[in-house]
Amino acid sequence: MSTRQKRYFLTEEEIPTQWYNIQADMKNKPLPPIHPATKQPLKPEDLFPVFAEELCRQELDQENAWIDIPEEVRDMYKYYRSTPLVRAYGLEEALGTPAHIYFKNESVSPVGSHKLNSALAQAYYCKKQGVTNITTETGAGQWGAALSYAAKVFGLEAAVYQVKISYNQKPYRRSIMQTYGAQVTPSPSMSTKAGRKILTEDPNNQGSLGTAISEAIELAMSTPNCKYTLGSVLSHVTLHQTIIGLEAEKQMAKAGEYPDIVIGCFGGGSNFGGVAFPFMRHNILDGKTTRFVAAEPASCPKLTRGVFQYDFGDVAGYTPLLPMYTLGHNFMPANIHAGGLRYHGAGVIVSQLLKDKLMEAVDIPQLETFDAGTLFAKAEGIIPAPESCHAIAAAIREAQKCKETGEEKVILFNLSGHGLIDMAAYDQYLSGSLQNFEVTDADVAKNISELEKVI
Ligand SMILES: *Cc1c(COP(=O)(O)O)cnc(C)c1O
């Protein structure tokens, strides 16, 4: 056995006590979200009917770089944090690369993904404000599971709209949410105006994050003492996820290294921003030259093939208009297994950073992601979530480039979750029936042309 150190942890005292708000350090700030009715830039008060007030303030805060993590949230973080930073010697050997590959293992959270980092914060701020019920949407079920548990921790009732295709294909995720005590409804449903409209026009609609978000927001706005919560896309969600990168920064220092490349898979941008922004601050402030790579599915390529434009975050148009890279809010992504990456748009911070070339994006076909995930599982023992397989695939591409050039680059990627509840997807891959999905230029153009009418 080798005596090489593989895992790096932090002591309880070393766990960060603040989140990092990159908006404060960005030279070009994100453009403001716009109120869909008045067409004026949004103020925090405009969001109060939907979200907990503290979250609204965090959402639009472009001044404070550091936000204190409430003690109640820190206490809960200590149940599973720090998460390990792992040197992936096994993967390096399997690839024969001179690169040093590290991953931050967020799959060790009780619910199996990074999502709990923000769910705990959001549930806490709702509770503090006297809210009794929270509602949300979920795709593959990771966010719904995190939120359901966080609601239980802080004594709130949770109602979750789950994308219908996932509700049917991933029944265990529904059982997990129900085990934590949440009420779960497949979306689109007949329980909201938005859901009824979608089903009237398209009775077989299998749902998307966009339809589920519309339904959850409608429920929050029409129910007293009920707030909506979101698992990605919004700036306050990414803020909470910076605990990942802030820990990783200290752990990399313990390993005596600093990353040349930081990689995250990309749904709405929260785990990518979470691992990347704390390092990006050194590019912005201290002249570091780390590359940041977001890995998205080829079948939902908003960063690589979408347009930068104001668009709604949901299908019904209940959300503010957000300046973002988007495929159009009516874009219906193929039913890939990485359900958490099936979203039409990107968060406003990441969108501005991509526009300003402070980060890059790659899109990866489904089969390549499972090739990568399977190789990783054999080399490191952890079965990755289909979403996380995108980050692994991007890391492998970079490690292979290092093999060609002989460069000993330091690569860090975020393992956003494990795939133990996604074995049906691995089953399909192993039996050879998994396929790639192409998005045609005509498809992208059609959905985007409908946007012109929005603003
Ligand atoms: C939800 C999810 C993602 C994608 O969401 P982001 O907000 O882009 O991070 C990635 N990985 C896992 C495991 C997820 O559950």
The ligand as an SDF file (V2000), in Angstrom:
LIG
                    3D

 15 15  0  0  0  0  0  0  0  0999 V2000
  -29.0630   19.6510   -9.0830 C   0  0  0  0  0  0  0  0  0  0  0  0
  -27.7900   19.0060   -9.3090 C   0  0  0  0  0  0  0  0  0  0  0  0
  -26.8360   19.5660  -10.1720 C   0  0  0  0  0  0  0  0  0  0  0  0
  -27.0870   20.7960  -10.9940 C   0  0  0  0  0  0  0  0  0  0  0  0
  -27.4400   21.9560  -10.3460 O   0  0  0  0  0  0  0  0  0  0  0  0
  -26.4730   23.2080  -10.2230 P   0  0  0  0  0  0  0  0  0  0  0  0
  -27.2890   24.2350   -9.5550 O   0  0  0  0  0  0  0  0  0  0  0  0
  -26.0470   23.6070  -11.5890 O   0  0  0  0  0  0  0  0  0  0  0  0
  -25.3490   22.8030   -9.3820 O   0  0  0  0  0  0  0  0  0  0  0  0
  -25.6270   18.9210  -10.2870 C   0  0  0  0  0  0  0  0  0  0  0  0
  -25.3520   17.7830   -9.6310 N   0  0  0  0  0  0  0  0  0  0  0  0
  -26.2390   17.2230   -8.8000 C   0  0  0  0  0  0  0  0  0  0  0  0
  -25.8860   15.9460   -8.1100 C   0  0  0  0  0  0  0  0  0  0  0  0
  -27.4870   17.8090   -8.6080 C   0  0  0  0  0  0  0  0  0  0  0  0
  -28.3610   17.2530   -7.7760 O   0  0  0  0  0  0  0  0  0  0  0  0
  1  2  1  0
  2  3  1  0
  2 14  2  0
  3  4  1  0
  3 10  2  0
  4  5  1  0
  5  6  1  0
  6  7  2  0
  6  8  1  0
  6  9  1  0
 10 11  1  0
 11 12  2  0
 12 13  1  0
 12 14  1  0
 14 15  1  0
M  END
$$$$
